């Protein structure tokens, strides 16, 4: 009990001090170089009155109105450090700029369909520091009464009339500038997809009429007059507009002509300067194309599968872009260009598809290094790992753009802090080879493969060998057959009708066998295992710029499911080691990017259900784990859980990898810009983060009915969640981001029975550097880091 009281007292002091500093920083506004003897602007406030907006819509509207402030009516502020606001060279206040800003706001509201809005402003000029308050009264939105199409040209009128059900402009919706522009774009796309390839938005115009016809009606009936007046008043309270979309006749009448495709020329090894009169170029005609090439690098069938246009077809913009994307995604051409040339005195066009081939072979070599300061591994203290990766790619096997990549990996992990006389310099080593084959089309086994926009099939195999010295040797072989495809809604599907993996654990030492005997949660995971089954995944990215310069939103969703031993259970290979399970997980990411800051949220949930005995676990190579640079950053990789399983004491040479069948995790991160070190090349950013989560086993590892601290129980979720928080730096090199994170554990699952695991790290401003960077007396600071702290490096 005394220890508990001391911890609570310390936590209170710890959080009070942080709160005090935060409040100080929030109120810290620095003003530099003010205009001499003149009042100057330090703040703008905007209040929106009226309008039926949701909270999110009202917030977006306010941001839109802030963007309407005149340049001289804005506050030149920046936040180089988190929560510190600097106003440099504030503008001398002038009411004229506030008036212009109010007029801009009214004009902006017109674009949203609020034709009767008003904007007012008042300024507090009692001192030199001026705050301007803007009040915007939205009024009633103008609603669409009717939408008509007056295109006069019969062919175009008939086409557009047939598509009016898809119109973005609908009766009783507010009339907005964005809505009108979207409808114009829809009509242009529809016409260009039906032969009118030269048609543009300038060929259309929108007319509007808000007159009240009932006010011009004449009648001697007093009751009819009252009815008309009442109807007129209702119109004023609910204003409406009649819209008409008409042709704006161009000087070039061919823009209103539909075109058909006459000939298609394919130039699969195009070189600058090639022309039709060049006799050195081989020309061969097929039923649908005219091939012209210097060297036959590609099969005709492969080219035909990627061309979505045919002679005699109406020219369609959608087919044009599908062809362009399909050829570009094949991965064998550096550039792809399609020229559309009109045939004189006709409504025909010829297509010239120019493809500049890339190099057939590609070679890559990379060196990776890692460093761990944890005691999480048997017979190891500080670990330094280094590996070499080599790959060779053939991008055009069989002249079908089939890609085959050979990859070799060799790695070694060194123990540079040997504490025992029996410890060796090398802690582990590994070598592996993988072969990946990508076929640039969907094979028939993919469900609904004909309805997919794009896709590719793959066959992946790999073999590997690793040696954990003084523990075990491990051999593995892997085979995956499947395909990736994207549908018209931008959902990416992955389907694996067959996968198999065999991991053979051998040469286990007495030390390792003793570890398994003492830790049942490891005993059922680390053994020779064979899995075979089917799997699939679904993912999408939704981007929402919201038409605002200061806000950008992105949502990522990913779902996975796989099984082993159910569909291919009768396959007569290694049945002795077959492991059966069903495994599924889901991940959701939500990011809001502002001009110099960002908020990022992530949620992950995964569960694997072992099938078989009541003590079964997923094979260790299929289990979940937390910790490291991409997960619970207060713990080293594989360092948290399972459940509230106690950690091995520091300097204990126990194998301490933490794995589980179930994982729950949530992450939140605030990112802010610190400095642009090299313009357009390197930006330094900071981050504050909070992580919460853990891993658990699905079944108990005990057979006597006693409680298993590693098993998942709903009632124990809160107690056994780990929570870490910390800060970090991001070195943004545009195409590569180096992440450095320092994470502290505030809630430790292994202490779940004491204050639900809450325990603030014992650290203060006077000893933070010593505890993070030094050894201390009798390794006291290393022990503190092992229990409370983690340093990680990651690369995106």
Secondary structure, DSSP 4 states (H G I P E B T S, - for coil): -HHHHHHHHHHHHHHHHHHHHHHHHHT-EEEESPPTTS-EEEEEEEEEES----HHHHHHHHHHHHTTS-GGGS--EEEEETTEEEEESPPBP-HHHHHHHHHHHHHHHHHTT-TT-EEEEEEE-SSSEEEEEEEEE--PPPEEEEEEEE--SHHHHHHHHTTGGG-S--TTSBP-HHHHHHHHHHHHHHHHTTT-TT--GGGEEEEEE---GGGG---S-HHHHHHHHHHHHHHHHT-EEEEEEEE---S-GGGG---EEEEEEEETT--TT--TT-TTSEEEE-SS-EEEESS--S-HHHHHHT----TTSBP-HHHHHHHHHHHHHTSSEEEEEEEEEEPTTSSEEEEEEEEEE--SEEEEEEEEEEEE----STT-SSEEEEEEEEEEEEEEETTTTEEEEEEEEEEEEEESS--STT--SEEEEEEEEEEEEEESS--TTSTTGGG-SEEEEEEEEEEEEEEETTTEEEEEEEEEEEEEEE-TT--EEEEEEEEEEEEEEE---HHHHHHHHH-HHHHTTSS-EEEEEEEEEEEEEEEE-TT-TT-EEEEEEEEEEEEESSSSTT--SSGGGB-EEEEEEEEEEEEEE-SSEEEEEEEEEEEEEEESSTT----GGG-B---STTS-TTS-TT-S-STTPPPPPTT--------BSEEEEEEEEEEEEEEEEETTTEEEEEEEEEEEEEEEBSS-S-SSS---TTB--GGGHHHH-EEEEEEEEEEE-SS-EEEEEEEEEEE-GGGTTTGGGB------TTTHHHHHH---GGGHHHHHHHHHEEEEEEE-
